[in-house]
Amino acid sequence: MWDYLPDGSVAPDAVPGWPTLSGYDMTTGWGTPNAAAYIHGLAGH
């Protein structure tokens, strides 16, 4: 998860998972989920 740089510092690696897009972000939980679309999606299955 971390890269150790020549100067002794560390930097985070990219973490695979959900893409970060506008709106609700599954990766961080930031944003507002679209509840109407969620319920519609559940009802469709």
Secondary structure, 3 states (H helix, E strand, C coil): CEEECCCCCEEECCCCCCCCCCCCCCCCCCCCCCHHHHHHHHHHC
